[in-house]
Amino acid sequence: MASKVMAVERVLHMNGGVGETSYANNSLIQRKVLMRVRPILEESIKKMYCTNASTCLKVADLGCSSGPNAFLVASNVIDIVNETSRRLKIETPTFQFFLNDLFGNDFNSIFQSLPEFYYTLKQDTTCLINAMPGTFYGTLFPSNSIHFFHSSYSLHWLSQVPDLLSKEAKLSDDDKGNIYVTSTSPPSYAKQFKEDFTLFLRSRSRELVPGGGMLLAFIGRYDTSQNITAAGLFRMILNDMVLENLIEETKLEHFNVPVYVATADEVKEIIKEEGSFSVERLESIETSWDGSSLDDKGYESFKDDNERGKFVARYLRAVFEPLLKAHFGEGIVEEVFLRFQNKVVQLLPKLVYPTLVISLTKIA
């Protein structure tokens, strides 16, 4: 099991740098989600800060990745706390932010953009930025040391790939080309998510101060029989390429993306069973793959469906390309994402999912 965990930790990261296919230039959807949930963040921070006013406020962003979004949460928290401090007529604290992600994350680009971030801060604001590489499925910080945790678009990633070669979990021939998460999907994925999320909650509970808070946002699924996922769409495309002798069948059989999308009810049940947190809010935001549901412009943001398909393919390439290259090699990447773009155009009306947004407070 340890080798599988280490394999995921080594390979799982977004495309680094600032090139055309980098995460930095293809993370608009994630930014729109951060902006949409800001009112909930403000509510959570104010509740925490009014009971935990400190001279040094410690906040950790788990799964920060790289690019312009890496400092957006820090900027939002600073603005909220400064305004709350003025209202309460107390001195604004020093801020200490910990940016966490796996070891392959492009932390160098984050460090290089620090001067620009510091330049945007008001002169009376002291902010210290620290990197904390490692998996958040386990201990990252000392006990009772963090006031607030934030995590966006990270917790649907599992700590390891469940064993799909076992008898109970082996995919049928029909499932090899299946684009959906269905009621017949391998139970090992749900089991792994429950183990991971329980460990995440337990670890954060130890690390939070009494009354500390968390705001989590991650991809979920509707409580229906069929939900199209990016991983499912990749599987269908790769299966077509096997049939065309462009990929070896054995390679596809051993390609399983470490992602699980849970329903809101699944998440609530795990939080209740773990027992360390009270749920302040749990909301579901309908999110279209092209992000049109997250702003007022909608379909007007794109000239046509082909442009929308290209947009979706580019930002999912920034996320999934490292996994595909590690397993299949670099030679198939262009073909996979060209096909992915075409499939997206065909399936556009069905490509929606819920973003689960959860505000939690540590039970004293």
Number of C-alpha atoms within 10 A of each C-alpha: 10 7 9 14 14 13 14 19 18 13 18 24 24 24 26 23 18 14 11 13 20 21 27 24 19 24 20 17 18 17 16 18 21 19 15 14 17 16 11 18 24 17 14 21 26 19 15 20 20 13 11 16 17 15 11 15 21 20 24 26 25 24 24 26 28 29 22 17 20 20 20 16 23 23 15 16 21 22 15 18 21 16 14 18 18 11 9 11 9 11 12 22 19 17 21 18 24 22 24 24 25 23 16 17 23 20 23 11 16 22 14 10 15 12 10 9 16 15 9 9 14 8 8 8 14 15 18 12 17 13 16 20 18 18 18 24 19 14 16 16 17 10 14 14 16 24 24 28 22 20 19 24 20 18 24 19 20 23 24 23 20 23 18 18 11 10 8 11 16 15 16 9 8 7 18 16 17 21 19 20 22 15 11 11 15 18 13 17 22 17 12 20 26 20 15 21 21 18 17 17 22 19 18 27 25 18 21 24 19 19 19 28 28 28 23 22 25 21 24 26 22 19 14 10 10 13 19 18 23 19 19 20 19 22 23 20 20 25 21 16 19 16 11 10 10 13 16 15 14 9 12 17 15 12 16 17 21 19 23 22 25 22 17 20 11 15 18 13 12 16 20 12 10 13 15 17 23 15 15 15 14 17 15 19 18 17 20 20 24 25 22 18 16 17 12 9 11 13 15 9 14 15 9 11 16 15 15 22 23 18 20 22 26 24 25 20 24 21 21 19 23 19 20 19 14 11 14 15 11 12 9 15 15 12 13 18 20 14 17 25 22 15 17 24 18 14 11 15 10 12 17 19 20 20 24 24 24 22 22 23 23 22 14 11
